[in-house]
Amino acid sequence: MSDSQLRVGFGESDINPPHGLYMCGSLDPRKNEGTTDPLQSHALVAENNGRRIAIVGVDLIGLPKELADTIIAEAARRTGIPTHAIMISCSHTHSGPYTAENVYSSDVIDGDYLSTLPDRIAASVEQAAGQVEPASMHIGRSLVHHGIHNRRVICPDGKVMNTWMPQALNDLDLIPQVYGTAGPVDPELWVVRFDRLDGSTLGVFYNYSLHTNSKSGTTWSADYPCVVAEFMREEYGPEVISVYTPGACADINVTIGGERWREGATYFAEQAVDAARRAIPIKGAIAVSAIRRDITVPRRDPADHSSEAIGRLNWGGAGGRADVFDRQAALVASLPEQWDVPVNAARIGPLAIASNPGELFVEHGLSIKRRSPFPYTVVAELTNDLAMYLPTEAAFRQEGYEALVGPNRIALEGVERIVDTAVELAEALWNE
């Protein structure tokens, strides 16, 4: 077998929590009452010319750096893959358990459950590494505009309001008019299909810039990614594994959710399968490499937004929820003035996967794509850390929910440093 032959393996493991834990994804914790779709860890391992990388997609809201690094160390111990070459990207499902304290609520994590994650997530990487085989690579894309929107609209005062606040937005005395959405969407749904040399499909990697918050409710669910996985298995076989990483989607939401969430998820799944069918083969040598850089970022100044920023949001008609956000501002004030966050990049042939540690605004993701030297670039957010919202300069001025102190904890200078570093790492991989 040639040393220049791409070899790929996939693995999956169960990470579903016990029933009855607190569920994340809202300002107030809610008790879990069962499972609709089990939460899982899905791993892709690729190797060529002695280099190996692992891309892991997990059905969790996020993993704080300390826990992510523990998982990475365990996966590296089991497989020999270097720690800098392992990326764990969380889907950000809002129908999963809390993984960190003080994400709006305290006394909500289950330490016993979290202690199982290093073993359970590393198991998916170990399985993938143990099953690598020669493979071909095929890249496809669907442009999916239907079912998504930029969730921030501009009000007459130049500030923004989130679209999930209809009571305020439809109050003509309070907001007589809105001046469109505050930003774009990124419609690229990328699918990378890996086939065995006999033409059968091993698995897929896919990426889409859309918040994974369509279901919510009181049962565990991987949300729309699990429906995409179902459709891929129907198309390519029951053993096919789908690894999902969310793009830069901090300000991008679904338009059909709640009781109808599977309706929207089905549409996304159909588009993903269509992209996989139309995927073009990548010819020639397929380089595999990865890089990580931990950078220092400054804390957000907890006093730099106006005193009216919380109250004006009229959260669900219940005021600005100062009971939550005042506590969050106090928490941010108690944090160190700077800390380290990880930024990663990986390549498989002409595809770059540039990561960031938080919930990145779509505008930043589009900037990374424009500046990347690769023919194809995707952004994998919430990778190896849970650094909360990473807004744009304009978003800080517009004082929407995502730019409040608490939801945002890193200053604009730090956010821009994260984005620039992602581009620098992609450039470094390209120049190898």
C-alpha positions, 0 to 999 in steps of 0.5 A: 500500500502506498504511503500516499494513499488516503486512509479513513475510519469512522467510529461512534459511541453512546454519550446519552445521559441518564434521564432526569438531569437538568437540560440546557439551552434556555435561561432556566433549567428544565428537567429531562423526561426521557429520550427522543434521539440518543446523544452520540459521539461521532469520529472521523480519523484520516491519515496519509504519509504518516500524519493522522487527524481526528475530527469528532462531532459530539451531541452536546451544548459545548465542552469547557476547555479543561474537560475537552483537553482531558478527553483529547488526552485520553483519545491521544493515549488510546490512538497515538494521534497527537493532541494538536491533531484532535478536534472535538466540535460540539453540535450545540444541541439545546436538548442536551445536558448542562456541561458547565456551571454558570451558563445562566444557571448554577448547581445544574451539572451532573458530575458523575455523567461528565466524568464518563465523557472522556472514556465514552468520547475517546471510544469513538476516536479509538474505534475510528482509528482502528478501522481506517482503510484506503478511501476516496474523497468526494466533496459536495455542497447544497445551497440551503436558504430555506428554513433559516434566518438571521435571528437579529432585526434592526429597530428604529433606535439602531439597536437589535432585537432577537426574532424569538421575542414577538411580543415586543417586536409586534408591539407597534408602540414599542417598535413601530418598524424594523429595518431588516435583518442585522446580518447575512446567512451562510447557505453552504451545506457542505458534505464530504463523502468517503468511499471504500475502494470498491465504491461503497460508502464508509461515512460522511463529514458535513458542516452547516451554519445553523443553530442546533436549537429546533427541538428544545422540549424536555427529552434528550435529542441530537436535533436536526443532525440526527435526522441527517444521519438517518437519511445518510444511512437510508441512502448509503447503508445502515453502518454509515456514520455522519460526523457533524460540525456546526459552522459559524451560526451564533446569529442563525436560527431555524424558522420551523421548530418546536413541535414541527422541528422534524419538518425542517430537519427533514428538509436539511437532511434531503439537501445533505443527501443531495449534496452527497450524491452530487459530490465530486471526486478529489483526484491526486494526493490528499494531504492530511495535517492539523495544527493547534494554537492556544492564544490569550484573549482579554475579558469583556469589560463588564461595565461597557454596555449601557444600563438599558441594554438588559431591560430593552430586550423584553425577554419573552414579555417578562422584561429583560431578565435582569435576574439572570443577566445581572448575575452573569455580569457579576460573574464576568467581573469575577473572571480573570482579565485574560485567559487562553483559548484553543484555535485549531485548523485541519486539512484533508486535501483541498478542504480546510476545517478552521475552528473557534472555541465559541459561538461565532457570528456568521459574519466572522465565519464568512470572513474566514472563508474569504481569507482562507487560501483553500479551495474549500473551507468550513468553520467548526465552532465550539471546538475544544472549548465553550467560550460563549458568544463571539460577536462582531464589532457592529453587534457589540454596538447594537446590544442584542442578547448575544452581546450582553455581558455574560452571553459574551465574555471575550472582548472584541479584540479577543474575538478578532484575534481568534478569527485572525488566528484561524486564518493564520493556521489555515494559511500555515497548513496550505503553505506546508 
